[in-house]
Amino acid sequence: MKNPVDVARSGGEGTGRAPAIDRQIALMGRRVRVLRKDKGLTLVQLAGATDLSHSFLSQLERGLARPSMSSLDRISHALGISQIELMLAAESRGASSDDHGNVHVVRADEGVRGPTRKGEARTLARGNRGVMTLEWRDSSVEPGRFFVHDEDEFLFIISGSVLVDLDDRGCELLHAGDSIHYPGGTRHRWSSPDGSVYRAIVVKEDRSLTGGTGDVHFERADADLDGKS
């Protein structure tokens, strides 16, 4: 199977005719349509939010248009997700009868990869596990735009430091070994405090399987057993 990143990079916003450009693009378009409807957006509204044409988005949702990386960035942000989540849709995450109960190993050179602001994200699990697990590398000191989505999210810092901006909930400076959890609906963005590279594990829930409490929680690497630093 082609890496969806390569599929997206291989062309601009051109169009094709049935059969869809390829199965991966068809799956990505289907995911865009589901997310758009979940947010209660019309195609016209999504076009306005992304500065992309209504006709292009309509063709994309039907698997008849290939998005550029720039278009993926605009679409994903308007839908409150990362680029790699749309790319992951092109890998077909749905569990099959052969997938159930099996053990899956993802090697260091495997996984769906997508760009971050100044780095790369990589999926760490195959199939639909009820959560999406990513390895996230970046070094940008610019936090960029806020993201907000319905799902809870968990962040564990492997190395380096990360400044997590939760808008009106405040900011947290996290170091290697620290973690933070915030509920769906929390505006958030991350950055490197000094421009050095950080590595983190990001886990985002499947909200159809779990409920949320609405609280933000974080743990320091030197916290004692009672959770007090």
N, C-alpha and C positions, 0 to 999 in steps of 0.2 A: 504493500500500500504506500502511496506517496505521502510524504509529510505534508499536512495541510498548510504549513507555512510556505512550502515550496509551491503548492498549488496556488496560493494567494499571490505569491510574488511573481508567478510566471506570466501574468498579464495584468492589464489595467482594467478599467470598467467597461470592457467590451461585452458583447452579447452573443449568444449562440442559440441554437434551436434544438428541440427534442431529438434524440434523448438529451436530457440536461447535460450541461458542459461535462460534468462527471458526477458520480454518486456523492462524492464528498461535498461538492458545491451545493448539490440538492439538499443534503442533510443540514448544511449550514444555513441555507435559506429557510428551511423549515423551522430551524431553531429561532431565527430572527422573527419569523411570523408569530411563533408561540410567545416569545418574550414581549413582542410589541402588543399583542392582544392582552397578555397578563397585566401590562401597564395601562391598558385602556386607551392606547394610542391608535389613531387612524394612520394610514400611509401618508396622508397629507401632513399630519402633525409630526410624524417621524422625519419626513422630508424637510420640514421647517427646522427641526432641532438639529439636523445633521448637515444642512445646506447641500443635500443631494437631491436629485430629481425624483419626483413621484414615480415616473416610469421606470427608472433604474431600480428603485427599491422594490417595485412590483415584480420586475424580472428576476431580481436577486432572490426574493422569497419563493419564486417558482423554479429556481435552479437554472435560470437562463442568462444570468449575468455573473461575471467574475469580479469580486471586489478587490481593489488595491489595498495595500496596507494602510494607507491614509484613510480610505473609506471605512475599513474595519475599525480603525481607532474612533472615528466619529460615531459610527453605529453603536459600537460597544459602550461608549461613554453615555450616549443618549439612553441606552437600555440599562445602565447601571451595572455593567459587568466589565471584565477585562477582555482584551483581544483574544487571549489564549482560550477563554471560555467558548468563544465562537469557533475558534480553530478546533477545540476539543469536540464540538458538536459534529465536525466533519469527520471525526474518527469513529463516529457511531458508538456512543457510550451505552446504548441499551444492552441489557443483559440477555444472553441467549440461553437456550436449554443446555448447551454444552458448557456455558460459563458458570452455571450455578454450582457451588461447592468446590470449585477448583482453586488451586494455589497459583498465583501469578507473580512472577519476578520481573521487575523493571531494572535493567542494567543501567550503568552510569551514562552510556551513550544512547539510551533509548528514551522514549517518552515524547509526547507532542511538545514542541518548543515554540515560543512566541516572544516578541520583543517587549521589554519594559522600557522605561524612559532612557536609561543608560545601561542596560543589561539584558537579561533573558530570564524567562520563566519556563519551567519544565514540569510536565505532569509526572506524578510518582505512582500512579495506580491506573490499571486498566479496568474498563467496564464500569457499570453503574453500581457504586458501593454505598449510595446514600450520602456520600460526601465527595468533594473534589479536593485533592491533595496536590499542592504545588511546591516545588523548590523555586525560590525567588531570589535573584541576584540583581543588585543595582547599586549605583553610586551617585545618583543625582541629588544635588542639594536643593533643587527646585521641587517642591511638593506637587506642583501641577493642580489639576482640578480635583474637587471632592468627588468621591464615589458614594453612592447610596444604593442598597439593594435589600430585598426582603429577608435574605438568609443571614443567620448568625455567621460570624467569622472568628477564627482563632489564628494567632500569629506567634510563632516560636522563633527566637533569634538564635541561629547556629553560630555566627561569627560577625564581628563588627558591631556597629550601633545603628539604631533606627529611631527617628523621631516620628511618633505616631500622633497626628493631629486629628482630634475628634470634634473639631469645630466648637460648639458651645459646651461640650463635655470636657474640654481641656486638652492638653498635650501630655504625652508620656515619652520620656527618653528611655529606650530599652537597650540593654547590652546583651552580649552572648549569655545564653542560659535563661534570659527573661522571657516572659510570655504575656499575651493579652488576649482577652476574649471580649467581643462586643456584639450586641444583639442586632438583628435585622432592623433596618431603618436608621442606623447610626451613620451620619456623614463622616467620612474618613479619608485620609490620604497619608502616605508615608514619604519619608525622605532620609537621606544620609545627612547627619549633622555637620560633617566636615569634608564631604566629598570622597571619603574612602568607601571601598566596596563592602557591602554587607550581604550575608546569606541568611535566608529565613525559610521556614516551612509555613505555608499558608493552608489552612483547612477551612473549607466553606461548606456549610451543611446543605442538605437537601431538605427544604422546609416542609415538603410534603410528608416527611417521616417523623419530624420532631417539632416541638413547640419551644418558644423562647420566653425568657423571664423579663427582658428589657433592661437588664443590668450590665454594666461594664466591669470586668474583673481582670486584674493583672497579677502576676506572680514574679517576684524577683528571684534571681538565681541563688541568692544567699538567704532566702526566707527559711525560717525554722519550721518545724513540724506543725506549729499552730497557724502558719501562714503569715507570721509577723516578721518583718525584716529588722 
